[in-house]
Amino acid sequence: MLFKRKNPYYNPAKAHHTPYGFRNLEPTVIKQLEVWRWSWERHRQHLPKPPQHGYELFARNWYQTPDFTLSGNRLWWISHATLLLRLQNCMIITDPVFSQRVSPVTFAGPKRRTQPAASIAQLPPIDVIVLSHNHYDHLDKTSIRQLAARFPAITAVVPLGLKNILQKLGINNIVELDWWEQVSIKNIQFHAVPAHHWSQRGIIDRNHSLWCGWIMQTTQGSSTYFSGDTGFSEIMFQQIAEHFAPIDMAAIQIGAYAPRWFMHNQHIDPQQAVTIFKMLQCRQAIGIHWGAFELTDEPLDEPPQLLAAACVQQQLAACRFESIKMGASRLIPA
């Protein structure tokens, strides 16, 4: 029991709660030997490989200057899992990461290969920060501090266990939610939904805080799904579909999936992303969580290629589940 901290949110009636933290609906075990094996194979095979035509051309081809004056309920992809959403009169940013590295230190760890489509200084006024979990490529302290300084009235909507860290970063308005809980902010309903993942920022805090995806609903009935990080769980996505399908717009992870023998418990691949699209009866979706950081073994330009192939294989029109440029936007169907 050494170093185990009791879960202050523990509810024995909830299957994803444990006395010392949280767990997935379906068991997940990541063994240290598997971590070492992945690291060794990655080093031995010199992975990941660069994009086919090099990093510079890749960054140019997948970037455009965002136009924040565009009207309507809208989604802009900024970079990685960072989205800007306008839903009615509410401006929302998801998992804001603008730093050059996603790591506990600034001199090591995964380095940014492509720049965000906009800086924090260039963003329009933001009302709400939505966070999916506490990993460094999703919760970036520097970015949160800058957002808190620029937008003092901003509200953060987060899974259980993240309130303290955000308070220390200057956020005054914080709402913590468990799976299946919701809150209304500026007439938008924010629903925390299950994800198949894990949490950790230090050596002894594994799964102390919760992880989740988000459904955001307008008063007109439009629904937007943000997957955050998740592995595939048929039971879990069936439950989400029962509560919320059909989904009008989805931002679904398509990167950080290789090698599958190791990553399948943590991250979906493009084939599974299309399956989720169909399970949730999505009208439209974009792929996220690719193109910025080399977190796993696939080259940066592979996820959109595999997504296009998966759409063909599963007989889904490519225009319905797209890989868009960083800075590009899409209307959210009403």
Secondary structure, DSSP 8 states (H G I E B T S, - for coil): -TT----TT--TTSTTEETTEE--SS-----HHHHHHHHHHHHHTT-S---TT-HHHHHHHTB----TT--SSEEEEEETTEEEEEETTEEEEES---SSB-SSSSSSS-BBSS--SS-GGGS----EEE----STTT--HHHHHHHHHH-TT-EEEEETT-HHHHHHTT--EEEEE-TT-EEEETTEEEEEE--S----SSSS-TTSS---EEEEE-TTS-EEEE--S----HHHHHHHHHHH-S-SEEEEE-SS--SHHHHTTT---HHHHHHHHHHTT-SEEEEES-SSB--SSS-TTHHHHHHHHHHHHTT--GGGEE---BT-EEE---
